Amino acid sequence: MVSVSRHYLDHNATSPLRPEAREAILNALEQVGNPSSVHQEGRKARGMVDGARDAIAALCGASARDVVFTGGGTEANSLALTPGLLVDGAPKPFTHLVVSSVEHVCVLEGHRFKADCVSRINVDPSGIVSKDHLELLLQDIAQKGGRALVAVQAANNETGIIQPIAELAMLVHRFDGLLHCDAVQIAGKLPLDQMTAGADMIALSAHKIGGPQGVGALVLRSGGISITDKMLRGGGQERGARAGTENVAGIVGFGAAASASLMSLAENSAAMIELRDQAETLLIEAAPDAVVYGSGLARLPNTLAFSIPGLTAETALMAFDLGGVALSSGSACSSGKVKKSHVLEAMGVASDIAACALRVSFGWTSTEADLQGFRAVLEKMVRQRKTNARAA
């Protein structure tokens, strides 16, 4: 049996573990001690966690004291999206949650607000949040005497399209609201402090930047924010925001991945842009009728989302996988199934075109060979489509 070389182009789902993170994890696993213990072993474990906290803070331009480690990006989002927030101890509650219609499903379904207190912001056909609609929603909430918590992701996980977070934050703050930003996809690809400027809270995930799975962080960017209704209660870990003994090895791996991605950020971003743009050129050459989502707009340097009319995602994914190329039809959080994209639906993409949507996402391990692997399967698949069309 002839083995097929594999080309991994699904970094938005999870990025391979960086060697720096692997080494840090193995070292941490050799250590003993609970970070909450006062003896020497406990203090050493605490020092390792605090070092990782410093690394996460450096990655996003925040203070280490405002980094709360979680079990992943989903938990970080759920922890933040609650009416039980206090800002500088002020008693005025958050009565409404306003989310963009293209948010990750963990934001759309994982928040802790009552259903009748949640509104969705429209997006334009490019997937950009409508500031006019957001302003109308905020005005309505303010007129009712309420206060809004707004959630808008920095970059979409399916299309890679980047939102104008700084502009949205100014609007939200004008109505005395807070802006939470799911920054899971943009971390390690573009400067976090610039791309999430103005956001009050951001969520991060380790395995999107080459760290281990099962670790994330909520970063309280504005300071003075406290969460009164914790999701996990018990001990006073994470400055009282999340109970439970810290996952020392996972956290240390997260910190190592953060440091490595920050050190190579500019270089990796430029390399990913070159690969993405070459992939887009190859796509259009092979299938001139292809629809590229976000082309010409601000989008992640590594992400190419597209549809080839008449070629369903299920068929294409099988062909790519058999040809040794791993990519995705969109979000990876759908139990391994190809589902209708709520993102493309919100953008007004016709259902038959949306059913053909695929996503290529490059990362720190991507090479020219991966691009050529994508090209070979793509061209073969398009040729077969033309042959089938003629036979019909």
Steps between C-alpha positions, in 0.01 A plus 500: 500500500639840397505750786379852429698796632289706737459877479339661804305816407256527790684721749184695586363176647817419690864574437770235555680513832807722488827340614540776761162410646575126496828552684334726758218251557737207549706703746188597693382140516827409673431752776289437808303746706164672511520871408289580806739331742744714698791255508794511259340263249178698500684828458686357201174395338357845572802659339449294185135606476589863563768487230241376253264773614766758418542346154126517425489859621791588270324336205195722536652813652322464834594479865578155641265562791208513256564157340263225616587150383209279386442161344491648149355776284144378544522525878669839476210633291237349729674637808492852355147500358299536818275764657711456812774746409610788717708790371699676772241371746218704341162338571340582163423158349538373147147428386552407136743306283556616142696264273593508134310252285827344381643414842638157580227266622653496850410869527157468340404208723744505790413834664317530832227752413129422471388449141271804499792722604717410199514686167701428187677762290458480124801475271540622143559260207873514578440380855585833665290603799250777428590793725168663422307195618716467810434865585124449464515201734706690756268800483197280561663333800608835646151647457362210703746576776715197425868440444654288226781250486603467136687205348677530163781268390822654373514270197253244377605139534335395172574790264795671669329839463623755756263729690573869580526439873637844594209681329245264652652543846465878480133461410432250777675714761294801395196314631677392822538143377784250495646327195613140520714374214554138403862533384565128469568507126701820477749411774840406360412630154475877550591736789234443763538836669429679172227272367302498826568859607214632711356160593434455871541122505656255257492119478799291390564133431835322523460243224434764235856632539689173534434435868317202653127442472284556807655830616386857440483839665266787564686830510326789677653780300351808662575411862243540774276229353393221731274199441254448783342174378790266446446192286726286721476563874713367780854616557641843436712411199545747215447789737158365586372499141524124439525229765701181458865403505669649198602279206866584550641305205233631262540857618879484471464364146261784419752753626782347295285502186405862565864606531600308187213639292566855618872475416429382144177695444609731218695230317224239524229748404686599185561136407134411551383794289722384215367143519138616530526735203669233289226254594236753397670554165520124441134466594380765254717357224359151555139609565427851366144478636621451858364739763766626743365636826669817623719547195631857499391556861693494825523133590727259679835456324463122501136444399349431158126428506328421172225314316519329163142492369375150437765337717355425843714526810447130588625386160794741499611415854510130418698565182752721679539254785556207264754717319687563825374852573328587828275803486155593625154604398498771766483471877652186650256497791222299337569142612685427180197571284454744214220730608326801354708810572318760707782740407438480126125506559536827694705639210214421263687231305262279302454160663621305196824701494542482878474121478822506296704704748852389588772652715875477458697629799879512504719517809847489647578158346369581149736479204502534123458121483166532680389758245595270213315213667189718511550595137534142379176382661313818404589473132418130489166562668407784264593289197274222625218748553531613137508139378189414698324811368576403138384142558172627643 
